Amino acid sequence: MGTPEAATPGATPVAVAVTPTPTPEPPPTFATGFQPIALDEGQELVVAANHVAIPFLRWGDPIFAGAPEWDIANQSASSQEQQFGYNCDWIGFLSLPIGSGTSDHGLLVVNHEYTNSELMFPGYLTANPDYSETPVATPEATPGLESATPVAPGATPVASGEPVEIPEFLINTSQEIVDVELAAHGLSVVEISRNESGQWEVVLDSEYNRRITATTPMEVTGPAAGIDLLKTSEDATGTMVLGTLNNCAGGYTPWGTVLTGEENFQQYFANLALLPVDDPIRVAHERYGLNEGTSDRLWEDYYPRFDVSQEPNEPFRFGWIVEFDPYDPTSTPKKRTALGRNKHEGATAAVAPGGQVAFYSGDDEIFDYAYKFVTAGSYNPDDRAANVDLLDDGTLYVARFDDDGSGEWIPMIHGEGLLTAAYGFASQGEVLAKTRLAADLLGATKMDRPEDFETNPVSGKVYLACTNNTSRDLADTDDANPRPNNFAGHIIEITEDGNDHAATTFSWEIFILAGDASDSGTWYGGSDEVSSFAAPDNIAFDTVGNIWISTDGMPNSLPGNDGLFVAATEGEERGMTRQFFSTVPGAECSGPEFNPDNSALFVAVQHPGEGGTVEEPVSLWPDGAVTARPTVVLITHDDPTAPVGRLT
């Protein structure tokens, strides 16, 4: 740039040529209202400018007055039952008082999906001195003697003389550790409020605070309650269950109860291979992927209900959607079997014009299905008690996506089509207990890991996140799952016919094909000027209909930690994602949830440091010491009452 010559004092100014200083171009403005951040692989949280992200609730934080402080060296089941659970996933904000819609006072309900014991307990894993990279033949059986060959967790029992995998690490578990793990599963209900200075606080002496765990008594309701498949030696009625497991995504009902989906329950059960090969119970369990040998956590060594060879029906009591009332801490959670049994990701409600309520849920597995349940009765907004058992009667549907952009919700009703005793379904209860096997017979579309399934509160359209599927070949593709080796995932937009959530037909289109935007196989609304992402997991919407997408698996697909990405769903910037938030190594980003006025955004940073151990960590977030701790993060604008993302 040219510089004018200095003028001599008293002299007549001389005109000189000056190169004009260019006016800086203003940064681009986006419908999402913030400047996107870049992909980040660092050890700390990153959030868009003019926002702050702080750890709000960590694993082990007390949620009751008088509860013990977290101490990794002094854990117990009784302590954990008074503390925030592990691996936070879905988050729900429910206003207090009930029905008030307030934004500065409410209940935070959080799922705790599973435990990473190697990050919870020092010395949980130790090197195996007998480790071998190649399978080792077991000794031939010697009469009168038993073989003592070590078997890796999850390995299948084998006959003598056959090769067996020798594990690299040995698990050092105990009754005490298992009991802490059981207590760390489930959900937490925590009253929170924003004080006069704009800071959010946990109300420790709240009457509402509650822990629901893997040992909390629960009722089984609906068509599968009491069927033989749900009966065990401890429960001859088939109507009472201890606990809920692998609570992933969830939702809430229009009448203010919480729904939590039981997802990968199969991992807790052991020894399926000990059942006869032709046993129908074994066949049903195989469709859900139960362990043929030992489980990873070895709970079966301490609680026989997790050993399928001893309690073959216990797994049928998991994989449901559970309803409970967060406003009544004495209420008994209910497993609502009418909504089907699979690896549930979410349970999103939408009221139809006729008053029925639809609930959308994905089955989180490659080549599995998308579902909708529609109540038989109508929601009564004037009488909360009238809705108490609305979820016990209705129709479960599974989706077929046709290549012409249309689709059909196929009813799953006993006695119709192939859903008869001749095909292994003696009743509607059995159709629901074996939902996957029933759906296999109905011509539903096999999806690329259908996870969260959410409705846009502005348009009423429904969005389905398909996380990935690297096992799909070119010959297996269809228009709804158009890519082989789909490592990055995609999102589908569904419009119910007549904008009626009770409709049995719909239209659909691909909203986003995730991945590197410079790759011709991606789609971000036709633009490559976006924040690329992969592995969409959970979805949320703000009050103006922008979609907020959290990811689970980014480091395997793109160079960055998992994070939160935002896009408009209508207009010129439809599908053009901008990254808002980035997590830490080993973590997934899950459960994004706004309060009603969008001035607070809660996000779960789940399993930070996964891939490491207490002794060899890959992350020590958020404390910087001891071990990584799964944590709910609170994100606010610099002006604590302004909407997050500066919505317009």
Secondary structure, DSSP 8 states (H G I E B T S, - for coil): --------TTS-------------------TT-S-------SSS-EE-TTEEEEEEEETT-B-STT-----TTS--HHHHTTB--SSEEEEEEEESSTT---SSEEEEEEEE----HHHHSTTSEEE-TT--SS-EE-----TT--------TT-----TTSEE---SEEE---HHHHHHHHHHSEEEEEEEEE-TTS-EEE-TT-SS-EEE-TTSEEEEESTTTT-GGG--SS-TTS-EEE----EEEEEE-TTS-EEEEE--GGGG-B-GGGS-TT-HHHHHHHHTT--SS--SS-GGGT-GGGBTTT-TTGGGGSS-EEEE-TT-TT---EEEGGG--S-EEEEEEEE-TTS-EEEEEEE-SEEE-EEEEEESS---TT-GGGGTTGGGSEEEEEEEE-TTSEEEEEE--TTSTT-SGGGT--SHHHHHHTHHHHHHTTT---EE-EEEEEE-TTT--EEEEE--BTT--GGG-BTTB--TTBSS-EEEEEEEGGG-TT-SEEEEEEEEE-B-TTSTT-BSTT-SSS--B--EEEEEE-TT--EEEEES-GGGTSSS--EEEEEBSSSTTBT--EEEEE--TT-EEEEEEE-TTSS-EEEEEESTTTT--SSS-S--TTTTSSS---EEEEEEESSTTS-TT---
